[in-house]
Amino acid sequence: MRFAIVALAAFGVLAAGNTAANEKLAQSSGCMTCHAVDKKVIGPSYKEIAAKYRSDKNAEANLVKKVKAGGSGVWGATPMPPNAHVKEDDIKTIVHWVLATK
């Protein structure tokens, strides 16, 4: 059990820290069509998203659901389409990386 916790924590650090790979994953998943790391495109920047949810303990789980199902109203009138075509593990990796963006 202890090993599993350490392994998951290490994975989280590696996933968040591997910016080039995570950005490539976001690009290939279609995320970068509407988002950028440091500027608003159609949707908010990843830095804005990270800042908004920094103190929300449930943000990662909630955002994984929202990315998969789509949503609207939080960042304005433009809806985010569902991303059911993206593997859930990839969504988790991208969301974890976005929330670690400073």
C-alpha positions, -999 to 999 in steps of 0.1 A, spaced: 0 0 0 27 24 10 46 17 -23 14 24 -43 10 58 -27 46 67 -33 44 54 -69 13 74 -76 28 106 -61 59 101 -82 38 96 -113 19 128 -105 52 148 -102 65 133 -134 33 138 -153 31 174 -142 68 181 -148 70 166 -183 57 198 -200 67 189 -236 51 155 -235 19 168 -218 16 197 -242 20 172 -271 -7 150 -256 -30 180 -252 -23 190 -288 -30 155 -302 -62 153 -281 -75 185 -296 -73 206 -264 -49 232 -279 -75 241 -305 -93 261 -279 -67 265 -251 -32 277 -247 -8 276 -217 -6 313 -212 -33 331 -232 -70 328 -238 -79 314 -272 -115 303 -274 -114 289 -238 -93 301 -209 -56 296 -206 -42 267 -186 -27 292 -162 -61 308 -157 -77 273 -150 -49 264 -126 -53 297 -107 -91 294 -105 -90 258 -91 -58 260 -70 -76 257 -37 -103 233 -48 -95 198 -35 -120 182 -58 -109 201 -89 -90 173 -106 -118 148 -104 -145 174 -114 -125 187 -143 -118 152 -156 -156 147 -157 -162 181 -173 -135 176 -200 -150 142 -209 -187 153 -209 -182 190 -220 -197 220 -202 -206 256 -203 -212 287 -182 -181 287 -160 -159 307 -184 -185 324 -205 -212 316 -230 -190 295 -253 -195 258 -245 -167 232 -243 -177 202 -264 -175 167 -250 -142 149 -254 -154 113 -252 -129 104 -280 -100 110 -256 -89 81 -233 -98 88 -197 -62 82 -186 -51 109 -211 -77 133 -198 -64 127 -162 -28 133 -173 -38 165 -191 -59 178 -162 -32 170 -137 -7 189 -158 -30 219 -164 -37 222 -126 1 221 -120 6 250 -144 20 282 -128 
